[in-house]
Amino acid sequence: MRFTKPVLAALTAASLLAFAGRPVAQTASSAVRPSIDKVLDALDAVRAIRGTAVSPDGTHLAWSVDMPAASGGGVGLFVRDLPSGVVRRISVAAAAARGSRALAPAWSPDSKTLAFLADAGGKRQLQLYVVGTAAASAPRKVTAASGQLAHPVWSPDGTRVSFLYVEGSTQETGALVAYKPDAGVVGSSFDEQRIAIADVKTGAIKTASPADMFVYDYDWSPDGKSFAAEAVHGSGTDNYWTAQLYVVDAATGAARSIWKPPFQIACPRWSPDGKTIAIIHGLMSDEGATGGDIYSVSPDGSAVSPDGSAARNLTPAREPSARSLHWRADGTLVVDQYVDGKSELISLAATGGQIATLASSAQQYSLVSVAAKADVVSAVVQSFGKAPEVYAGAPGAWTAQTAVNLAVAPMWGEARSLHWKTDIGEVQGWLICPSNLNPAQKYPMAVSVHGGPSSANTAAWPTRWNAVLPTQGYCVLLPNPRGSYGHGEAFTQANIRDFGYGDLRDILAGVDAAIAEGPIDANRVGIIGWSYGGYMTMWAVTQTGRFKAAVAGAGIASWQSYYGQNKIDQWMIPFFGASVYDDPAVYAKSSPITFIKQAKTPTLVLHGDRDSEVPTPQGYEFWHALRSLGVPTELVIYPNEGHGISQRDHIHDIEKRLVAWFDKYLKP
């Protein structure tokens, strides 16, 4: 489980359901540090980049980016002619209306036409549009769909555009959004996301995958007759962890499973010669938070591995975690991967073998796009010290193509990559400290544990408390304990049936490493996290007295009760090895509530009231136990919020509360 919503910013107390709450106030030391409102306003000024796409011939670059409120807000789409440098904004009719969006750019195979999704006039219904590269070319609306549209992809012959389609739905897909309140017979119906095909000339839409199948990701076969689909029968929210690789007939919709993987899969991409489907496979705790090894699967499902299995690992026993795959026309595969705190681009042959590094940096690469017929790559590039911008060019020699966040400066000090040893081997993490450190002063530190657990703290522009706390006089440690990406699949899988134990050993050793590295007061260390990070916070305070204050957001108090409460219980099987009904002991041994009488640390508990990933009873259970045992605690419930807190006033309130909590218990 993860928490990925961006920091926004301010709330009235009347809109909260706060239990044992007290007024949120700045401390006496706030006069020498920027107000949290000011910090959040600065973070909110960062314009998020939603996607990049470089044309197959490498001559054109498209990107979508959040627009400032003064320009109407919403999401704007831009195209740059790379040889000339000329940039133009692509706007559909009535795009000047506030809140309009144009996003998900996709280039035609001949590089002459851009497809994208857009809404007009501030309406929330996306439609498929196309536009030519000529300056005078105007966007043309292709579809008149009703529902959720995503991920457009051109057919190889350039006459059709496919997309993922939840027909008739008004709610975004995924488990982060606030769930619809249950009514009637629970679990009797759910929305399915299907592959749909639009004829570019006529706009006619045809669904091309089974009605009872939820498709997460897909790709065309090079002959345009089939799709490779990462999909599952049943609810898409609950069953990602059992998804299989299918081949779907584009004409009939018939779906044939060609690989049932041991763990999770992502990013199926069909090779240009049609002989193989490349896919990422590994232990993944969330759809969309991708990491793993690269596998090759035969489209006919025949055995390709020496052991007789249907999939062959092209990158066995390697440290990097692959995040996205991109074929070039010559049959080489370009991979975006994460390793030991660095982002890398590599290339390898369809059969595996020798790997060439194209680019490597302590900065973070994301939303990578690769030109099929040219040595050009685009991506969003960012770091702890530089807000996101679009880059493009030859990998390793690319240059900034935007300056949307050029004026944004970090309000924190330098971030350092740390390494330390535990029983698992070497562990990596990041330490961010306040700017203008006083060498004669010792600073409090908060350990910020990422969600997942299959995820990683990367060298990205900080958000939420990772940005706020350093401005308020705190160092922040961002560890990547076992279960994280970037140190190989064995490391990612090292907490199977062992939640909490090895993770905490890695984190505590990281605390020691940070204290040895920076001006940190060993007696003033706190811990904070959301989702799995919230669980690790709850777990930590029941296992050690090392932390003097804690903030647990959407954490799990009891894996036993959680199993029956959440709407995504299938995610737990790969990690626990069995359901709670078949092996209750493995769930109990990692549950904070099992050891609750050992907890002494003051703990603030935060939760959204319509969270499908971690339902609110988990927060109530932990808070109730601490309160009954006389441990200082507060519980705050945020109304109409899911697993990802999205409302500006709620996010603002969270940041104020957590700083006030740490100030109370960690400040001298």
DOFIMAR-417765 format. One record per residue (C-alpha): residue in one letter; chain; x, y, z. Coordinates in steps of 0.001 Angstrom, whole numbers. Example, Ala and Ser with C-alpha at 12.3 -4.5 7.8 and 13.67 -1.06 7.14 Angstrom:
2
REC A A 12300 -4500 7800;
REC S A 13670 -1060 7140;
This chain:
668
REC M A 0 0 0;
REC R A 1227 3437 -765;
REC F A 283 7086 -350;
REC T A 1157 9250 -3326;
REC K A -1082 12280 -3345;
REC P A 821 15568 -3637;
REC V A 986 18132 -875;
REC L A -1454 20959 -1394;
REC A A -2366 23208 1529;
REC A A -5547 24706 4865;
REC L A -8684 23420 6933;
REC T A -11284 24665 9404;
REC A A -11522 22637 12572;
REC A A -15286 22359 12140;
REC S A -14828 20156 9074;
REC L A -12912 17501 11026;
REC L A -14091 14730 13265;
REC A A -11301 14980 15850;
REC F A -11113 12740 18861;
REC A A -9187 13884 21956;
REC G A -8036 16757 19752;
REC R A -6541 20067 20810;
REC P A -6246 23337 18888;
REC V A -3459 23325 16333;
REC A A -987 26109 17099;
REC Q A 2511 27187 16161;
REC T A 5171 26800 18837;
REC A A 7231 29574 20345;
REC S A 10091 28688 18013;
REC S A 7945 29271 14913;
REC A A 9098 32891 14757;
REC V A 12508 31741 13497;
REC R A 11195 29322 10904;
REC P A 8825 29839 7977;
REC S A 5169 29267 8648;
REC I A 3779 25954 7508;
REC D A 1284 27857 5364;
REC K A 4167 29543 3570;
REC V A 5959 26240 3033;
REC L A 2843 24541 1686;
REC D A 2112 27464 -609;
REC A A 5649 27136 -1991;
REC L A 5197 23387 -2510;
REC D A 1846 23989 -4148;
REC A A 3532 26336 -6632;
REC V A 5379 23360 -8128;
REC R A 3613 22410 -11356;
REC A A 3244 18656 -11752;
REC I A 4147 17175 -15137;
REC R A 1639 14480 -16085;
REC G A 3285 12812 -19053;
REC T A 5875 12999 -21834;
REC A A 5884 11477 -25326;
REC V A 8615 11683 -27953;
REC S A 7621 10878 -31546;
REC P A 8973 7659 -33106;
REC D A 11275 9623 -35412;
REC G A 12556 11733 -32512;
REC T A 11579 15097 -34023;
REC H A 8659 16081 -31803;
REC L A 8105 16102 -28046;
REC A A 4753 16385 -26260;
REC W A 4122 16868 -22577;
REC S A 1212 17673 -20277;
REC V A 1619 19887 -17239;
REC D A -538 21450 -14542;
REC M A -1395 25054 -15385;
REC P A -1282 27867 -12838;
REC A A -4563 29192 -11472;
REC A A -3974 32527 -13203;
REC S A -4076 30673 -16534;
REC G A -7284 28840 -15698;
REC G A -5749 25850 -13950;
REC G A -6318 22363 -15298;
REC V A -3738 20506 -17382;
REC G A -2145 21961 -20503;
REC L A -653 20028 -23435;
REC F A 2390 21332 -25304;
REC V A 4336 20187 -28365;
REC R A 7904 21153 -29242;
REC D A 9480 20708 -32653;
REC L A 12877 19525 -31438;
REC P A 14957 20626 -34456;
REC S A 13603 24192 -34425;
REC G A 12719 24510 -30739;
REC V A 9292 25986 -31567;
REC V A 6677 25256 -28895;
REC R A 2889 25500 -29161;
REC R A 52 24708 -26801;
REC I A -2572 22248 -28021;
REC S A -6029 23443 -26951;
REC V A -9423 21959 -27685;
REC A A -12588 24044 -28004;
REC A A -13344 26033 -24862;
REC A A -10005 24998 -23354;
REC A A -9701 28434 -21806;
REC A A -12411 27431 -19332;
REC R A -11078 26810 -15863;
REC G A -10124 23251 -15020;
REC S A -9901 21926 -18582;
REC R A -7437 19095 -19134;
REC A A -5406 17842 -22092;
REC L A -3196 14881 -21256;
REC A A -1921 11368 -22122;
REC P A -167 12266 -25418;
REC A A 564 9413 -27846;
REC W A 2253 9698 -31267;
REC S A 1142 7886 -34415;
REC P A 3607 5397 -35943;
REC D A 4478 7849 -38742;
REC S A 5122 10681 -36189;
REC K A 2675 12978 -38006;
REC T A -302 12906 -35618;
REC L A -677 13239 -31883;
REC A A -3541 11562 -30034;
REC F A -4491 12756 -26563;
REC L A -7325 12863 -24054;
REC A A -9065 16129 -23199;
REC D A -12152 17624 -21672;
REC A A -13553 21002 -22609;
REC G A -15320 23729 -20740;
REC G A -14336 22435 -17330;
REC K A -16346 19219 -17774;
REC R A -14818 16060 -16312;
REC Q A -15562 13775 -19281;
REC L A -12404 13044 -21247;
REC Q A -12612 12366 -24979;
REC L A -10062 11226 -27543;
REC Y A -8648 13940 -29831;
REC V A -6059 13970 -32624;
REC V A -3968 16817 -34011;
REC G A -1295 17117 -36717;
REC T A 2203 18493 -36246;
REC A A 1707 21481 -38574;
REC A A 1354 24790 -36757;
REC A A -2013 25446 -38381;
REC S A -3395 22011 -37488;
REC A A -6403 22148 -35150;
REC P A -7383 19325 -32765;
REC R A -10229 17106 -33913;
REC K A -12522 15308 -31484;
REC V A -12703 11610 -32298;
REC T A -14969 10050 -29669;
REC A A -18225 10769 -27881;
REC A A -17638 8352 -25015;
REC S A -19200 8244 -21566;
REC G A -16980 6952 -18776;
REC Q A -13330 6824 -17762;
REC L A -10722 6908 -20564;
REC A A -6970 6321 -20129;
REC H A -3763 5211 -21843;
REC P A -4325 5813 -25587;
REC V A -2120 3766 -27961;
REC W A -2035 3868 -31776;
REC S A -2529 722 -33818;
REC P A 530 -229 -35891;
REC D A -1206 822 -39139;
REC G A -2130 4238 -37743;
REC T A -5865 3982 -38464;
REC R A -7098 3272 -34931;
REC V A -6384 4376 -31378;
REC S A -7050 2059 -28464;
REC F A -7562 3146 -24869;
REC L A -8579 1752 -21499;
REC Y A -12282 2350 -20929;
REC V A -14632 2032 -17965;
REC E A -17908 2665 -19739;
REC G A -20474 4733 -17851;
REC S A -18266 5262 -14786;
REC T A -18043 8644 -13058;
REC Q A -15400 7586 -10511;
REC E A -11676 7343 -11109;
REC T A -10226 3843 -10979;
REC G A -7896 2620 -8251;
REC A A -7924 2109 -4501;
REC L A -6542 5521 -3518;
REC V A -9792 7403 -4138;
REC A A -12605 7531 -1588;
REC Y A -14720 4419 -2007;
REC K A -18396 4525 -2848;
REC P A -20431 3815 311;
REC D A -21799 301 258;
REC A A -25527 -169 -252;
REC G A -27579 -3234 -1039;
REC V A -25857 -6543 -1723;
REC V A -22155 -5905 -1156;
REC G A -19736 -7135 -3814;
REC S A -22414 -8030 -6320;
REC S A -21211 -5588 -8997;
REC F A -18122 -3617 -9955;
REC D A -16797 -1626 -12877;
REC E A -14544 -3308 -15439;
REC Q A -11812 -1539 -17363;
REC R A -11695 -2835 -20925;
REC I A -9608 -2202 -24007;
REC A A -11600 -93 -26471;
REC I A -10686 788 -30054;
REC A A -11690 4010 -31797;
REC D A -11616 4382 -35571;
REC V A -9741 7642 -36105;
REC K A -11812 8642 -39151;
REC T A -15315 7776 -37960;
REC G A -14967 7887 -34161;
REC A A -16748 4552 -33848;
REC I A -15829 2769 -30597;
REC K A -15547 -982 -30235;
REC T A -14720 -2782 -26980;
REC A A -12041 -5363 -27607;
REC S A -11605 -7308 -24366;
REC P A -14044 -9468 -22386;
REC A A -16792 -7788 -20370;
REC D A -15795 -9599 -17158;
REC M A -12116 -8674 -17351;
REC F A -10277 -5691 -15855;
REC V A -7248 -4650 -17929;
REC Y A -4459 -2746 -16134;
REC D A -2036 -2291 -19021;
REC Y A -1730 -3499 -22603;
REC D A 102 -3233 -25938;
REC W A -672 -3900 -29605;
REC S A 921 -6803 -31459;
REC P A 3023 -5531 -34389;
REC D A 520 -6979 -36910;
REC G A -2369 -5112 -35262;
REC K A -4413 -8280 -34725;
REC S A -3981 -8798 -30986;
REC F A -3166 -7207 -27658;
REC A A -852 -8283 -24871;
REC A A -2868 -7537 -21731;
REC E A -2074 -7514 -18034;
REC A A -5533 -8374 -16765;
REC V A -7712 -10222 -14294;
REC H A -11239 -11565 -14144;
REC G A -13293 -9832 -11460;
REC S A -12790 -6612 -9524;
REC G A -9800 -4600 -10685;
REC T A -9381 -2894 -7317;
REC D A -9089 -6139 -5373;
REC N A -7449 -8565 -7775;
REC Y A -4380 -6883 -9258;
REC W A -2199 -9305 -7281;
REC T A -3607 -12255 -9245;
REC A A -3344 -10656 -12708;
REC Q A -2150 -12817 -15579;
REC L A -663 -12101 -18999;
REC Y A -3257 -12549 -21737;
REC V A -3331 -12336 -25496;
REC V A -6604 -10717 -26606;
REC D A -7893 -11025 -30168;
REC A A -8609 -7473 -31382;
REC A A -11402 -8641 -33682;
REC T A -13283 -11160 -31536;
REC G A -12282 -10158 -27995;
REC A A -11301 -13723 -27162;
REC A A -8738 -13742 -24340;
REC R A -6163 -16476 -23808;
REC S A -3914 -16628 -20735;
REC I A -287 -17261 -21682;
REC W A 1335 -16822 -18257;
REC K A 112 -17089 -14697;
REC P A 3006 -15483 -12806;
REC P A 4153 -16413 -9290;
REC F A 4043 -12757 -8216;
REC Q A 2897 -9542 -9908;
REC I A 3408 -8251 -13445;
REC A A 3434 -4853 -15121;
REC C A 4209 -3110 -18404;
REC P A 3599 -5797 -21070;
REC R A 5327 -4699 -24287;
REC W A 5237 -6649 -27569;
REC S A 8535 -6821 -29487;
REC P A 8669 -5297 -32997;
REC D A 9257 -8709 -34590;
REC G A 6247 -10191 -32787;
REC K A 8265 -13033 -31283;
REC T A 8201 -12060 -27623;
REC I A 6344 -10040 -25016;
REC A A 8597 -8322 -22477;
REC I A 7129 -7757 -19037;
REC I A 8245 -6772 -15538;
REC H A 7698 -9394 -12843;
REC G A 8286 -9203 -9101;
REC L A 6723 -8728 -5688;
REC M A 4666 -5537 -5998;
REC S A 2347 -4256 -3302;
REC D A 494 -1728 -5495;
REC E A -596 -1563 -9108;
REC G A 1356 1280 -10683;
REC A A 4249 1181 -8180;
REC T A 6328 -1025 -10450;
REC G A 9583 -2815 -9717;
REC G A 11051 -6191 -10585;
REC D A 13034 -8266 -13062;
REC I A 12485 -8300 -16832;
REC Y A 10918 -11415 -18309;
REC S A 10324 -12643 -21838;
REC V A 7134 -14553 -22684;
REC S A 6269 -16243 -25971;
REC P A 2957 -14957 -27397;
REC D A 1768 -18522 -27956;
REC G A 2430 -19464 -24344;
REC S A 5054 -22054 -25208;
REC A A 7905 -22780 -22827;
REC V A 10832 -20363 -23201;
REC S A 12757 -21006 -19991;
REC P A 15226 -23866 -19462;
REC D A 13068 -25098 -16588;
REC G A 10085 -25448 -18921;
REC S A 8149 -22403 -17719;
REC A A 6327 -19978 -19976;
REC A A 8518 -17016 -18999;
REC R A 12275 -16489 -18958;
REC N A 14044 -14054 -16649;
REC L A 16318 -11829 -18741;
REC T A 17839 -10080 -15702;
REC P A 18217 -12693 -12941;
REC A A 20018 -11871 -9698;
REC R A 20552 -8234 -10659;
REC E A 20351 -5395 -8145;
REC P A 18254 -2905 -10175;
REC S A 14455 -2896 -10132;
REC A A 12939 -2304 -13575;
REC R A 10156 323 -13706;
REC S A 9212 644 -17396;
REC L A 10011 -1016 -20746;
REC H A 10344 506 -24217;
REC W A 11146 -1283 -27500;
REC R A 13185 306 -30249;
REC A A 12488 -618 -33884;
REC D A 15818 -2505 -34064;
REC G A 14631 -4961 -31414;
REC T A 16561 -3610 -28444;
REC L A 14746 -2997 -25192;
REC V A 15280 245 -23265;
REC V A 14603 -68 -19534;
REC D A 14011 2586 -16899;
REC Q A 15316 1138 -13642;
REC Y A 16052 2110 -10044;
REC V A 19178 941 -8219;
REC D A 20776 1924 -4905;
REC G A 19370 5452 -4886;
REC K A 19996 6108 -8593;
REC S A 17825 6191 -11713;
REC E A 19243 4463 -14780;
REC L A 18389 3839 -18404;
REC I A 19818 668 -19904;
REC S A 19410 -1284 -23136;
REC L A 19507 -5015 -23737;
REC A A 18630 -7430 -26506;
REC A A 15306 -9242 -26694;
REC T A 17108 -12414 -25656;
REC G A 18873 -10781 -22723;
REC G A 22646 -10953 -22416;
REC Q A 24927 -7937 -22391;
REC I A 23502 -4754 -20867;
REC A A 24545 -1249 -21898;
REC T A 24054 1704 -19543;
REC L A 22607 4698 -21400;
REC A A 22233 7101 -18470;
REC S A 22716 6991 -14698;
REC S A 22092 9714 -12140;
REC A A 21250 10385 -8502;
REC Q A 18355 12404 -9918;
REC Q A 15013 10675 -10437;
REC Y A 13757 9803 -13926;
REC S A 10043 9186 -14458;
REC L A 7438 9152 -17242;
REC V A 10101 7956 -19668;
REC S A 9326 7874 -23415;
REC V A 11656 6359 -26022;
REC A A 11735 7157 -29754;
REC A A 11431 3859 -31632;
REC K A 13444 5017 -34647;
REC A A 15885 7575 -33225;
REC D A 18345 7960 -30382;
REC V A 16045 10276 -28424;
REC V A 14496 9798 -24990;
REC S A 12255 12072 -22945;
REC A A 11523 11976 -19226;
REC V A 10625 14032 -16209;
REC V A 13835 14696 -14269;
REC Q A 13947 15960 -10694;
REC S A 16024 15795 -7514;
REC F A 15952 16891 -3885;
REC G A 17324 20234 -5013;
REC K A 15565 20711 -8349;
REC A A 11833 20602 -9029;
REC P A 10546 18518 -11978;
REC E A 11220 19510 -15594;
REC V A 10880 17710 -18937;
REC Y A 14162 16614 -20516;
REC A A 14775 15212 -23991;
REC G A 17628 14232 -26279;
REC A A 20134 11446 -26507;
REC P A 20104 9526 -23210;
REC G A 22838 10773 -20938;
REC A A 23125 13985 -22970;
REC W A 19555 15210 -22784;
REC T A 18659 18798 -21954;
REC A A 15802 20583 -20222;
REC Q A 12870 21311 -22520;
REC T A 10745 23141 -19955;
REC A A 11302 25751 -17267;
REC V A 7931 25519 -15536;
REC N A 9505 25113 -12089;
REC L A 12745 27003 -12637;
REC A A 11829 29681 -10106;
REC V A 11122 27163 -7338;
REC A A 13941 26847 -4828;
REC P A 14313 24219 -2098;
REC M A 13551 25364 1441;
REC W A 15655 22606 2981;
REC G A 19339 21730 3020;
REC E A 21380 19174 1127;
REC A A 20146 15581 885;
REC R A 22780 12882 1347;
REC S A 22672 9235 327;
REC L A 23580 7003 3278;
REC H A 24557 3335 3362;
REC W A 24667 1017 6341;
REC K A 24999 -2695 7042;
REC T A 22457 -5044 8629;
REC D A 21874 -8789 8557;
REC I A 20325 -8391 5074;
REC G A 23489 -6741 3736;
REC E A 23819 -3136 2602;
REC V A 20834 -802 3036;
REC Q A 20479 2662 1495;
REC G A 18522 5738 2475;
REC W A 18491 9529 2315;
REC L A 19086 12155 4992;
REC I A 17603 15644 4540;
REC C A 18507 18338 7046;
REC P A 17462 21962 7488;
REC S A 19323 24615 5550;
REC N A 22029 26649 7301;
REC L A 22885 23973 9844;
REC N A 24516 25237 13007;
REC P A 27433 22875 13741;
REC A A 27182 23693 17444;
REC Q A 23544 22567 17584;
REC K A 21936 19114 17735;
REC Y A 18724 18695 15764;
REC P A 15715 16413 16274;
REC M A 15091 13846 13542;
REC A A 11980 12203 12096;
REC V A 12257 8848 10333;
REC S A 9852 8877 7362;
REC V A 8964 5319 6309;
REC H A 7631 4868 2773;
REC G A 4474 2968 1909;
REC G A 4284 -230 -66;
REC P A 6294 -2003 1244;
REC S A 7326 -2617 -2398;
REC S A 8419 927 -3176;
REC A A 11396 3192 -2530;
REC N A 12364 6627 -1329;
REC T A 13985 8135 -4419;
REC A A 15864 11343 -5180;
REC A A 12643 13183 -6029;
REC W A 11545 16692 -5096;
REC P A 10193 16241 -1538;
REC T A 6507 16565 -749;
REC R A 4345 16407 2369;
REC W A 6242 16157 5667;
REC N A 9469 15190 3904;
REC A A 9560 18819 2723;
REC V A 7794 20504 5642;
REC L A 9765 19038 8555;
REC P A 13231 20221 7425;
REC T A 11870 23782 7199;
REC Q A 10750 23492 10812;
REC G A 14132 22510 12204;
REC Y A 14061 18714 11771;
REC C A 16366 16326 9986;
REC V A 14450 13647 8079;
REC L A 15717 10127 7397;
REC L A 14194 8363 4376;
REC P A 15259 4706 4690;
REC N A 14828 1978 2070;
REC P A 14668 -1126 4281;
REC R A 14190 -4675 3066;
REC G A 11035 -4926 1011;
REC S A 12086 -1847 -986;
REC Y A 13105 -1639 -4634;
REC G A 16621 -972 -5862;
REC H A 18598 -3851 -4327;
REC G A 17270 -6837 -6271;
REC E A 14275 -9117 -6020;
REC A A 15698 -11126 -3104;
REC F A 15878 -7881 -1092;
REC T A 12337 -6877 -2118;
REC Q A 11018 -10304 -1125;
REC A A 12968 -10462 2154;
REC N A 9987 -9446 4315;
REC I A 7619 -12150 3064;
REC R A 6032 -13707 6170;
REC D A 8184 -11377 8268;
REC F A 6491 -7971 8217;
REC G A 7950 -5586 10765;
REC Y A 10875 -7567 12076;
REC G A 13653 -7236 9517;
REC D A 12268 -3913 8303;
REC L A 12619 -2416 11769;
REC R A 16160 -3755 12227;
REC D A 17120 -2018 8982;
REC I A 15435 1232 10057;
REC L A 17025 1287 13513;
REC A A 20455 708 11995;
REC G A 19696 3595 9641;
REC V A 18963 5824 12627;
REC D A 22419 5005 13992;
REC A A 23975 5751 10585;
REC A A 22199 9107 10389;
REC I A 23308 10099 13883;
REC A A 26891 9249 12931;
REC E A 26558 11329 9752;
REC G A 24716 14449 10888;
REC P A 24207 16799 13855;
REC I A 21326 14786 15294;
REC D A 20245 14432 18907;
REC A A 19956 10692 19550;
REC N A 17411 11350 22300;
REC R A 15019 13289 20074;
REC V A 14068 10917 17258;
REC G A 10504 10404 16006;
REC I A 8912 8227 13340;
REC I A 6214 8931 10766;
REC G A 4601 7119 7842;
REC W A 1446 6526 5840;
REC S A -82 3220 4716;
REC Y A 2644 574 5145;
REC G A 4703 3401 6628;
REC G A 1836 3965 9065;
REC Y A 1922 267 9933;
REC M A 5677 402 10516;
REC T A 5133 3403 12784;
REC M A 2554 1473 14829;
REC W A 4829 -1564 14846;
REC A A 7898 414 15908;
REC V A 6275 1922 19006;
REC T A 5249 -1551 20196;
REC Q A 8777 -2942 19713;
REC T A 11181 -244 20890;
REC G A 11407 2870 23022;
REC R A 13879 4442 20588;
REC F A 11271 6844 19199;
REC K A 10002 9621 21444;
REC A A 7060 10620 19228;
REC A A 5166 8999 16373;
REC V A 2647 9914 13676;
REC A A 812 6978 12056;
REC G A -1269 7692 8965;
REC A A -3623 4998 7615;
REC G A -1676 2301 9460;
REC I A -2602 -1312 10197;
REC A A -3027 -2171 13877;
REC S A -4157 -5775 13422;
REC W A -3502 -7827 10296;
REC Q A -6142 -10313 11467;
REC S A -9042 -7853 11561;
REC Y A -7638 -5872 8626;
REC Y A -7894 -8916 6358;
REC G A -11668 -8964 6658;
REC Q A -12178 -5176 6602;
REC N A -10279 -3946 3560;
REC K A -11394 -4079 -73;
REC I A -8038 -5304 -1433;
REC D A -7375 -8435 625;
REC Q A -5742 -10271 -2300;
REC W A -2610 -8141 -1901;
REC M A -1824 -9913 1363;
REC I A -1515 -13454 -17;
REC P A 1896 -12993 -1733;
REC F A 3311 -11394 1423;
REC F A 1826 -13710 4078;
REC G A 1738 -16878 1991;
REC A A -1838 -17779 2923;
REC S A -5102 -16193 3995;
REC V A -5677 -15256 7619;
REC Y A -8142 -18140 7864;
REC D A -5494 -20668 6795;
REC D A -2552 -19283 8786;
REC P A -3706 -16873 11502;
REC A A -411 -17134 13410;
REC V A 1680 -15441 10714;
REC Y A -721 -12481 10763;
REC A A -766 -12256 14557;
REC K A 3016 -12271 14926;
REC S A 3333 -9083 12830;
REC S A 346 -7224 14291;
REC P A 1109 -4187 16475;
REC I A -1989 -4901 18569;
REC T A -408 -8199 19674;
REC F A 2277 -6212 21511;
REC I A 258 -3111 22338;
REC K A 1012 -3187 26078;
REC Q A 4660 -2505 25268;
REC A A 3784 824 23599;
REC K A 4790 3967 25518;
REC T A 5435 6440 22671;
REC P A 3028 9393 22213;
REC T A 1315 8663 18885;
REC L A -851 10803 16615;
REC V A -3175 8686 14431;
REC L A -4573 10053 11132;
REC H A -7099 8501 8742;
REC G A -9464 9149 5841;
REC D A -13040 8077 6553;
REC R A -13603 6302 3189;
REC D A -10332 4458 2842;
REC S A -10719 1166 984;
REC E A -7062 142 1339;
REC V A -6835 670 5118;
REC P A -10312 1123 6626;
REC T A -10758 3487 9565;
REC P A -11378 744 12182;
REC Q A -7622 152 12119;
REC G A -6974 3700 13282;
REC Y A -9729 3502 15888;
REC E A -8359 213 17243;
REC F A -4820 1520 17753;
REC W A -5944 4855 19201;
REC H A -8419 3160 21546;
REC A A -5758 787 22848;
REC L A -3217 3546 23478;
REC R A -5800 5734 25190;
REC S A -6898 2842 27414;
REC L A -3278 2194 28389;
REC G A -2637 5834 29241;
REC V A -290 6519 26313;
REC P A -641 10070 24927;
REC T A -2567 9839 21665;
REC E A -4963 11625 19341;
REC L A -7083 10346 16456;
REC V A -8119 12614 13581;
REC I A -10550 11410 10907;
REC Y A -10737 13311 7599;
REC P A -14205 13210 6003;
REC N A -14803 12184 2377;
REC E A -11204 11055 1943;
REC G A -9800 7789 652;
REC H A -6377 6270 1139;
REC G A -4811 9216 -625;
REC I A -5747 12440 1174;
REC S A -6596 14874 -1616;
REC Q A -8470 17863 -216;
REC R A -6296 20920 209;
REC D A -7588 21898 3638;
REC H A -7112 18391 5012;
REC I A -3514 18176 3782;
REC H A -2794 21539 5322;
REC D A -4235 20402 8640;
REC I A -2205 17180 8623;
REC E A 1067 19043 8213;
REC K A 237 21496 11003;
REC R A -801 18719 13359;
REC L A 2233 16521 12812;
REC V A 4663 19407 13275;
REC A A 2845 20452 16469;
REC W A 2995 16831 17680;
REC F A 6704 16501 17085;
REC D A 7335 19959 18546;
REC K A 5569 18929 21737;
REC Y A 7539 15721 22248;
REC L A 10851 16251 20430;
REC K A 11696 19887 21006;
REC P A 13861 20627 24096;
